[in-house]
């Protein structure tokens, strides 16, 4: 399977190179200024890395994304559990949470720049805002979806509130949280980059916006490639964490 994937990627790369004037064929279907040539993207990526800017920009973007992810996950779990346990609170505030979640994240970014400035704080808060609602709603629904018969069974066998939480609620909610975590990882990265688009002095999003303004297409595609690789890597890490921490779950059977 891995070999087939590599073959497909290789074929796509060759087709892309050929249609943008590469491979010495002498014809171009797309101008490199519109669709950058892979060989030129690789050369520009090497130049970007050798200049030292790549490491600095990557560090800024990942720091904002990870801080936003951490605080968003912690806050989303805490508030989601609170709403799940206290139905009256949820009945009052759930419409407000739905309304806040319906806001496009890009519309929040300018206000955050006004409140927190062009530094790291505004990017962290935007990543937090992006992640928080995904984790919150999954946690909230996870608590609400707990089978009451399982809770009654634990209580009948003499279990107290701690046993109910440990044996019923936590396993149920963890599945919902980890399902949201894989999405939240990419959302946190998106929030950080969008914040850098709106206002920043460093980071991958800032560098991409600057390159686009200068019609430096190779740099734009190089940063897109970096973001794609980072996003896929983070999602894969979270998937493996989920498999390890929730290894008690029965394996899913695949349909033939």
C-alpha positions, 0 to 999 in steps of 0.5 A, spaced: 500 500 500 505 504 501 509 503 495 502 504 491 501 511 494 509 513 493 507 511 485 501 515 485 505 521 488 511 520 483 506 520 477 502 526 480 509 530 481 512 528 474 505 530 471 505 537 475 513 538 473 511 537 465 505 541 465 509 547 468 514 547 463 519 542 466 522 535 464 525 539 458 519 537 454 518 545 451 511 546 452 507 549 458 500 548 460 500 552 466 505 558 467 509 557 473 507 564 476 500 561 477 502 554 478 509 553 481 514 548 478 515 542 483 523 543 482 523 550 483 519 549 489 524 544 492 529 549 490 526 555 494 524 551 500 532 549 500 533 556 500 528 558 505 531 553 510 538 555 509 536 562 510 534 560 517 527 564 516 524 557 516 526 554 523 524 561 526 517 561 522 515 554 523 517 555 531 512 561 531 507 558 528 507 551 532 508 555 538 501 558 537 498 552 535 500 548 540 498 553 546 492 554 543 491 547 542 492 545 549 488 551 552 482 549 547 482 542 549 483 543 557 477 548 556 473 545 552 473 538 556 472 542 563 466 546 560 463 540 556 463 536 563 460 542 567 455 542 562 454 535 561 453 534 568 448 540 570 443 540 565 440 547 567 446 550 566 446 547 559 439 549 557 441 556 559 448 557 555 448 552 550 444 557 545 450 562 546 455 557 545 452 555 538 451 562 536 459 563 538 461 557 534 457 559 528 462 565 528 467 564 522 473 564 525 476 569 520 471 574 523 474 574 530 481 575 528 481 582 527 478 583 533 483 579 537 488 583 533 485 589 536 485 586 543 492 582 544 496 586 538 500 583 533 504 578 538 503 571 540 497 572 544 492 573 539 494 567 535 494 563 541 487 565 542 485 564 535 487 557 535 484 556 542 477 559 540 478 554 534 479 548 538 475 550 544 468 549 541 470 542 537 472 539 544 467 542 548 461 539 543 464 532 543 465 532 550 458 535 552 455 530 547 459 524 550 457 525 557 449 526 554 450 519 550 452 515 556 448 509 557 444 510 563 443 502 564 451 502 565 450 507 570 445 503 574 448 497 573 455 500 577 450 503 582 447 496 583 453 492 584 455 497 590 459 502 586 459 510 588 460 516 584 467 515 583 466 508 580 461 511 575 466 516 573 472 511 572 468 505 569 462 508 565 463 516 564 470 517 562 471 511 557 465 514 554 467 521 554 474 519 552 472 516 545 468 522 543 474 527 545 479 523 541 475 523 535 475 531 536 482 531 537 484 529 531 480 534 527 482 539 533 490 539 531 489 541 524 484 546 526 489 549 531 494 550 526 489 553 521 487 558 527 495 560 528 496 561 520 489 565 519 491 569 525 498 571 522 494 572 515 491 578 519 496 581 523 503 578 524 511 580 523 513 572 523 510 565 522 509 561 516 502 565 515 506 572 515 511 569 510 506 566 505 502 572 505 508 576 504 510 572 498 503 572 495 504 580 495 511 579 491 508 574 486 513 569 489 509 563 487 514 558 489 515 560 496 507 560 497 507 553 495 513 551 499 509 554 505 503 550 503 507 544 503 510 545 509 503 546 513 501 540 509 506 535 512 506 538 519 498 537 519 499 530 517 504 529 522 500 531 527 494 528 525 498 521 525 501 522 532 494 524 535 491 517 531 497 513 534 496 516 541 488 514 541 490 507 539 494 506 544 490 510 550 484 507 547 487 500 546 481 497 550 476 498 545 474 492 541 477 493 534 473 495 528 471 489 523 472 492 516 467 490 510 470 486 505 
